[in-house]
């Protein structure tokens, strides 16, 4: 019976195993079938409807509007910053051109005011010219005797006075002339003694009158010889003192300046040697040429204005000479203007512009020359306003009689700083320097 139960249990277990194997194979086969034929997905309820293309564009538009809004804000900020920067520049320029001064400060600074007014001014014709030596006050010195230079007492560019010794020359000719003078003077003394003696003898009836006349004639001849010897020394500029020996002194004929020097110590010179050139530079000539078509405009006595662009200087004068002949090469007549040159600023060789006044015409706006200042290479004036003075650039025209014509930049009746305007220019420069730091 036990055997029968064991057998039945084994058969049951075997059946269970077979059934499990069959079930497993069926599942694997079903899985393979599922891979070949996928099952439809289970329906899912969406949490949010998908965006349509129109909605998507709308979202992009909103994002674009937001970005544009941010960009506009940045642009506005940049524009605002640029505006502030421009405003800063404007304020800086305003501060640079404006000087705040009270009436008391203007008076204490010595600044004088002038009104821009109309006035007649000369209409001029311009010519290019040159500054030259005044030939009437220029000397080319040469020694009057030959010899050897012992000493040179002046230097190039040195001012000298009339009669001042410039150089000393040892000359045999001087020695001969002084010896001749000494001999003539001794013969004169002898002739004088003889004449006195013969006169006494003749008066005492001891000698004949003829002897007295001969003695008188000899005395007169001795006087002539002494005079001739002195004149020879005077002609060559030598002193009459015999102690001078063979020394010849070359002296200045007038107050002047040494502009050329050609002597050195030990040099042998002759009467043809150019030793020095002296010129009185307190007066100079401004010379220019005028062709035949303009000769009627340039006449002796007409007012001229001479300007030197390189020196920023000007001076007024009058035509002193107009040549009668035209040059063979230039076909122009030489014209000369004599200028006072006490400071020596007008140097010979300087190129100048010469304006000859030929008529008078009204200028609408003029200011004194002292009112014109050059700021940043531009002619400018300082205009009086409620705060003080404002720098105003201008364009200038004619400039005669101490006044300047203003073509642009200034209205008639405006008050400007005249005398003392350079003080304002200095203060303006100080303010610019402080602002740059």
C-alpha positions in Angstrom: 0.0 0.0 0.0 2.8 2.3 0.7 4.3 1.4 -2.6 1.0 2.2 -4.2 1.0 5.7 -2.6 4.6 6.5 -3.6 3.9 5.5 -7.2 0.8 7.7 -7.3 2.7 10.7 -5.8 5.4 10.4 -8.4 2.9 10.3 -11.3 1.3 13.4 -9.9 4.5 15.3 -9.6 5.5 14.3 -13.2 2.1 15.6 -14.4 2.6 18.9 -12.7 6.0 19.4 -14.1 4.7 18.7 -17.6 1.9 21.1 -17.2 4.3 23.8 -16.1 6.5 23.3 -19.0 3.6 23.4 -21.4 2.4 26.7 -19.8 5.9 28.2 -20.1 6.3 27.3 -23.8 2.9 28.8 -24.5 3.9 32.1 -22.8 7.2 32.3 -24.8 5.3 31.6 -28.0 2.8 34.3 -27.1 5.7 36.7 -26.4 7.2 36.0 -29.8 3.8 36.7 -31.4 3.5 39.9 -29.5 6.8 41.1 -31.0 5.7 40.4 -34.4 2.2 42.1 -33.9 2.4 45.0 -31.4 -0.7 45.6 -29.4 -2.4 49.0 -29.7 -1.5 51.4 -26.9 -3.9 52.0 -24.2 -5.8 55.3 -24.5 -4.2 58.1 -22.4 -6.1 61.2 -21.4 -3.7 64.3 -22.1 -3.1 66.7 -19.3 -2.8 69.6 -21.8 -3.8 69.9 -25.4 -0.8 70.1 -27.8 0.1 73.5 -29.1 -1.0 74.3 -32.6 1.4 76.1 -35.0 -0.6 79.3 -34.6 -0.3 79.1 -30.9 3.4 78.4 -31.2 3.9 81.5 -33.3 2.0 83.4 -30.8 4.3 82.2 -28.0 7.3 83.2 -30.1 5.8 86.6 -30.7 5.3 87.1 -27.0 8.9 86.1 -26.4 10.0 88.4 -29.2 8.0 91.2 -27.6 9.6 90.6 -24.3 13.1 90.5 -25.9 12.3 93.7 -27.9 11.1 95.3 -24.7 14.3 94.5 -23.0 16.3 95.7 -26.1 14.3 98.9 -26.1 15.1 99.4 -22.5 18.8 98.9 -23.2 18.7 101.2 -26.2 16.9 103.8 -24.1 19.5 103.5 -21.5 22.3 103.8 -24.1 20.6 106.8 -25.6 20.1 108.3 -22.2 23.8 107.7 -21.5 24.7 109.2 -24.9 22.5 112.2 -24.2 24.1 112.6 -20.8 27.5 112.4 -22.5 26.5 115.0 -25.1 25.1 117.2 -22.4 28.4 116.7 -20.5 30.3 117.8 -23.6 28.0 120.8 -24.1 28.5 121.7 -20.5 32.2 121.2 -20.8 32.3 123.4 -23.9 30.1 126.0 -22.2 32.5 126.1 -19.3 35.5 126.2 -21.6 34.2 129.3 -23.4 32.5 131.1 -20.5 34.4 133.1 -17.9 32.4 134.2 -14.9 33.6 137.6 -13.7 31.9 140.3 -11.8 32.1 144.0 -12.6 34.5 144.5 -9.7 36.8 141.7 -11.0 36.7 143.2 -14.5 37.7 146.6 -13.2 40.5 145.3 -10.9 41.9 143.2 -13.8 42.3 146.3 -15.9 40.0 145.0 -18.6 38.6 147.8 -20.8 35.4 147.3 -22.8 34.8 148.4 -26.4 31.7 148.4 -28.6 31.7 146.7 -32.0 30.8 149.5 -34.4 30.9 150.4 -38.0 33.7 152.7 -39.3 35.4 153.6 -42.6 38.4 151.5 -43.4 40.9 151.6 -46.2 40.6 149.4 -49.3 44.1 148.1 -50.0 46.1 146.5 -52.8 48.5 143.8 -51.6 52.1 143.2 -52.8 54.7 140.8 -51.7 57.8 142.5 -50.3 61.0 142.1 -48.3 62.7 143.9 -45.4 66.1 145.3 -46.3 68.8 147.4 -44.7 68.3 151.2 -44.8 71.0 151.9 -47.3 71.3 155.5 -46.0 72.3 154.1 -42.6 74.5 151.2 -43.8 78.3 151.4 -44.2 80.8 148.9 -45.7 84.0 149.7 -43.9 87.4 149.2 -45.5 90.8 150.2 -44.1 92.2 153.3 -45.7 95.7 151.9 -45.5 97.2 148.5 -46.0 98.9 146.6 -43.2 98.6 143.8 -40.7 95.6 143.4 -38.3 96.9 143.7 -34.7 93.6 143.6 -32.8 89.9 143.1 -33.5 87.9 144.7 -30.8 84.3 143.9 -31.7 82.2 140.8 -32.5 79.5 140.0 -35.0 76.1 141.3 -33.9 77.6 143.7 -31.4 76.1 147.3 -31.2 78.7 150.0 -31.5 78.8 153.8 -30.9 80.0 156.5 -33.2 83.8 156.8 -33.0 84.3 153.5 -31.2 87.5 151.6 -32.3 86.7 148.4 -34.2 90.1 147.2 -35.1 93.8 148.2 -35.0 96.1 147.8 -38.0 99.9 148.2 -38.1 100.7 150.1 -41.4 104.1 151.3 -42.7 102.1 154.0 -44.6 100.9 155.4 -41.3 104.5 155.5 -40.0 105.7 157.3 -43.1 102.9 159.9 -42.9 103.5 160.6 -39.2 107.3 161.0 -39.9 106.5 163.4 -42.7 104.3 165.4 -40.3 107.0 165.5 -37.6 109.6 166.7 -40.1 107.3 169.4 -41.5 106.6 170.6 -38.0 110.4 170.9 -37.2 111.0 172.8 -40.5 108.2 175.1 -39.6 109.7 176.0 -36.3 113.1 176.6 -38.0 111.4 178.8 -40.6 109.6 180.7 -37.9 112.8 181.5 -36.0 114.6 182.6 -39.2 111.7 184.9 -40.0 111.7 186.5 -36.6 115.5 187.1 -36.8 115.4 188.5 -40.4 112.5 190.7 -39.5 114.5 192.2 -36.6 117.6 192.7 -38.7 115.6 194.3 -41.4 113.9 196.6 -39.0 117.3 197.6 -37.5 118.6 198.3 -41.0 121.2 195.6 -40.6 120.0 193.3 -43.4 118.3 193.9 -46.6 114.6 193.6 -47.1 115.1 190.8 -49.6 116.5 188.5 -46.9 113.4 189.2 -44.8 111.1 188.4 -47.8 112.9 185.1 -48.4 112.6 184.1 -44.8 108.9 185.0 -44.9 108.4 182.9 -48.0 110.2 179.9 -46.4 108.0 180.2 -43.4 104.8 180.1 -45.4 106.0 177.1 -47.4 106.8 175.3 -44.1 103.2 176.0 -42.9 101.8 174.6 -46.1 103.9 171.4 -45.7 102.6 170.9 -42.2 99.1 171.4 -43.3 99.5 168.9 -46.1 101.0 166.3 -43.8 98.1 166.7 -41.4 95.5 166.4 -44.1 97.1 163.2 -45.4 96.8 161.7 -41.9 93.2 163.0 -41.6 92.2 161.5 -45.0 93.3 158.0 -43.9 91.7 158.5 -40.5 94.9 158.4 -38.5 95.6 160.5 -35.4 98.0 163.3 -35.4 99.9 162.2 -32.3 103.3 160.9 -33.3 103.2 158.5 -30.4 100.7 156.5 -32.3 103.6 155.2 -34.4 102.4 153.0 -37.2 99.0 152.1 -35.7 95.9 152.8 -37.7 92.5 152.7 -35.9 89.4 151.7 -37.8 86.4 153.4 -36.1 82.6 153.3 -36.4 81.2 156.2 -38.4 77.8 156.2 -36.6 75.8 154.3 -34.0 75.0 150.9 -35.6 75.3 147.1 -35.3 78.0 144.9 -36.7 76.2 142.8 -39.3 79.3 141.5 -41.2 82.8 140.9 -39.9 85.7 139.9 -42.2 88.9 140.7 -40.1 91.0 138.3 -38.0 94.1 139.0 -36.0 97.3 138.7 -38.1 95.5 139.1 -41.4 97.1 141.2 -44.1 94.7 143.7 -45.5 94.7 146.4 -48.2 92.7 149.4 -49.0 90.3 147.2 -51.0 89.6 144.7 -48.1 86.0 144.7 -46.8 86.5 144.8 -43.0 83.0 145.3 -41.5 79.5 146.1 -42.5 77.6 148.2 -40.1 73.9 149.1 -40.2 71.6 151.2 -38.1 68.7 148.7 -37.5 66.5 151.2 -35.7 65.3 152.0 -39.2 64.7 149.5 -42.1 63.2 149.5 -45.6 60.3 147.5 -46.8 60.7 147.2 -50.5 58.5 145.8 -53.2 58.0 146.0 -57.0 55.0 147.5 -58.8 54.1 146.7 -62.4 53.0 149.3 -64.9 49.3 148.5 -64.4 49.4 149.2 -60.7 51.6 152.3 -60.8 48.7 154.7 -60.6 47.6 153.0 -57.3 51.0 153.4 -55.6 52.1 157.0 -55.0 54.5 158.7 -52.7 52.9 159.5 -49.3 50.2 156.8 -49.4 49.5 154.8 -46.3 50.7 151.2 -46.2 50.4 148.4 -43.7 53.3 145.9 -43.5 52.6 142.5 -42.0 54.9 139.5 -41.3 52.9 136.2 -41.1 55.9 134.4 -39.6 56.2 136.9 -36.8 52.5 137.7 -36.4 53.5 141.4 -36.4 52.4 144.4 -38.3 53.4 148.1 -38.7 52.1 151.1 -40.6 54.1 153.5 -42.7 54.0 155.6 -45.9 55.4 155.2 -49.3 58.7 157.1 -49.4 60.0 156.4 -52.9 58.6 155.1 -56.2 61.3 154.3 -58.9 61.1 156.1 -62.2 62.5 153.1 -64.2 61.1 149.6 -64.6 63.5 146.7 -64.0 64.8 144.9 -67.0 64.1 141.5 -65.5 61.1 142.2 -63.3 59.5 144.9 -65.4 58.4 146.5 -62.2 59.3 149.8 -60.5 61.0 149.6 -57.1 59.0 151.0 -54.2 60.4 151.8 -50.7 58.8 152.3 -47.3 60.9 153.4 -44.4 59.9 151.7 -41.1 60.8 152.5 -37.5 62.4 149.4 -35.9 63.3 150.3 -32.3 63.0 146.7 -31.0 64.9 145.2 -34.0 62.0 142.8 -34.8 62.0 143.6 -38.5 65.1 141.9 -39.7 66.5 142.3 -43.2 65.6 139.4 -45.4 62.2 138.9 -43.8 59.4 138.3 -46.3 56.4 140.5 -45.7 53.0 141.5 -47.2 52.6 145.2 -48.0 49.0 146.6 -48.3 48.8 150.0 -50.0 45.6 151.9 -49.1 44.0 153.1 -52.3 40.5 154.0 -51.1 38.1 154.1 -48.1 35.0 151.9 -47.6 32.6 151.4 -44.7 33.1 148.3 -42.5 29.9 147.1 -40.8 31.5 145.7 -37.7 35.0 146.6 -36.3 36.7 146.2 -33.0 40.0 147.4 -31.6 43.1 145.3 -32.4 43.6 144.7 -28.7 40.3 142.8 -28.6 41.4 140.2 -31.0 43.1 137.1 -29.5 44.1 133.8 -31.1 42.7 130.8 -29.3 43.2 127.3 -30.7 44.6 128.8 -33.9 41.4 130.8 -34.5 40.9 134.6 -34.1 38.4 135.2 -31.3 37.0 137.9 -29.1 35.6 137.9 -25.6 32.0 139.1 -25.6 30.5 140.6 -22.5 27.4 138.9 -21.1 25.5 138.7 -17.8 27.9 136.1 -16.4 31.1 137.7 -17.5 32.7 137.0 -20.9 32.0 134.4 -23.6 34.7 133.4 -26.0 33.5 134.0 -29.6 35.4 132.8 -32.7 35.3 135.3 -35.6 36.4 135.8 -39.1 38.4 138.9 -39.7 38.9 141.2 -42.7 40.7 144.4 -43.1 43.0 145.7 -40.4 44.0 149.4 -40.5 44.2 152.3 -38.1 44.3 150.2 -35.0 41.0 148.4 -35.8 40.0 145.1 -37.2 37.0 144.4 -39.5 34.8 141.4 -38.3 33.2 139.6 -41.2 31.5 136.8 -39.2 30.8 135.9 -35.6 29.9 139.3 -34.0 26.9 141.6 -34.1 27.1 145.4 -34.2 26.7 146.9 -30.7 28.2 143.9 -28.9 30.5 144.7 -26.0 33.9 143.0 -26.1 37.0 143.0 -24.0 39.6 145.3 -25.6 42.7 146.3 -23.6 43.5 143.5 -21.1 41.8 140.8 -23.1 45.0 138.8 -22.9 44.2 138.3 -19.2 41.0 136.5 -20.2 42.9 134.4 -22.6 45.3 133.4 -19.8 42.4 132.6 -17.4 40.8 130.5 -20.1 44.0 128.5 -20.6 44.2 127.9 -16.9 40.7 126.6 -16.7 41.3 124.2 -19.7 44.5 122.9 -18.0 42.7 122.3 -14.7 39.8 120.6 -16.5 42.1 118.3 -18.4 43.6 117.1 -15.1 
